[in-house]
Amino acid sequence: MFDTMILGGTVVNANGQGRADVGILDGQIAALLAPGETAMARSFVDAGGKQLLPGLVDAHAHLREPGLTHKENFESGTHAGALGGVTTILDMPTDDPWTASAQQLSDKMASAAGRLNVDVGFQAAVSKSCDSLDDLLALSPVSLELFTADVPADYRFDSLDAVTQMLRRLKDTGTVIGVSPGDQSILEGTSSRDRSGGISAFLASRPPLAEAGGIARAVLAAAESGARVHIRQVNSKLGVETWRRLQDMADVTVETTPQNLFFTSDDYETDGAKLKGSPPFRAHDDVAALRHAVSEGLITIMATDHAPHSPAEKSAAYESFADIPGGMPGLQTLLSVMLGLVAEKVIGLSDLVRICAYNPAHRFGLGCSKGSIAVGRDADMLIVDMGKSAVITNAEQASHAAYTPFHGKRAAGRLTDVFLRGERIVKDGTLIIPNRGQVVRRAD
């Protein structure tokens, strides 16, 4: 006998979709049955006429603990994730202090226990000293993160030699290395030549050339070292074309974010503070190139870079545009915005699952439990009614940021139910069972 049967839905996976009834037992998917096949269960859920997707896996988010809880915390960030259909969040290490040691990672995991509304995997930063690496890896972080620009000096690997040497050191760990592409020399050189502090100066300090150079450096260093690398946030035409030409040289994947597909640098004139982040938004032809890359499957993973700040921080006056805290919320709107791309026929539903669930789960060592509706996987599932729509609003946002850059956008499709390990935690836009999330660790 199953604990729960979800009946009548169309199961959508990365490799296609089809009608099936889903049997859940002890928090896992125990069976996929032909529609109407007789089965016993303690409870039944009617998903007739709706799509059943695996819970999304956001591979790039900032939950802001420890030290920055006025911006976000474990409860609020995972609440936003639950409402948005993100059942697994991979948390970046750039908090206060940065998560770079075994003790810091252990403390973070302990602090999160019992306070998570969805599952969370933690990522750790690589410092130049890289002390006690074995102790850190023993905690199975889902990635190690290597930064190349615009971060404190102890965490900045700003040359090809520095990146390559560290990747050589890390290649045998089995852990994917997240690399943020940038160029510190361009940032510093441009900043010294243009001290105006305006939007144009900010854009010039982080141009497509810096991104493309960072992508090339990461791929070449991965090819030389044999390390497994994931490149963070690509969003320029030049970056996309660089990735297209070099992608087969090494074991490397790449991500972008939904906001990069909708906003351009022109939008800074009207909504600058709310949209300011890094990398900056690009020109219209960059957005078109990025959309095409997503459509053709060139982009491996769609992540949000959920990076909230308090409303007071975003609305304060700053001497320069670059000083505005960078980042915006995204966890709660990931599914809705991606369903919009499905409606636009940029991608299909199976593509959505591939880049928002299957690929991130497998790339970050969670593929044995997350990212698919398949026997033996965690019963993390979403019921989506594609016959309905919803409007994204600031008022419904659970993040401390209290806004979304997608305010007013109509989403094609409505998320009705969210299941975490077989338990319905969200019903019709409300978190009905809190604190069911767990800390998850890299397993493959």
Disulfide bonds with the S-S distance in Angstrom:
none
